[in-house]
């Protein structure tokens, strides 16, 4: 997964949408669209596909760094 270099954590640039989008993208890649959609509580997989699952270049690098630290990657 491509990551751009970030200097410091900025809470004002972080949002739950970015977190949800990053996590749903990672889950979709590993387990598929259905588990990602269910995790987000969407009634339709189409909502997940069009609004949350993104290309690797669009995944927020700060969120990826946080998840790496949490998961020990």
Secondary structure, 3 states (H helix, E strand, C coil): CCCCCCCCCCHHHCCHHHHHHHHHHHHHHHHCHHHHHHHHCCCCHHHHHHHCCCCHHHCCHHHHHHHHHHHCC
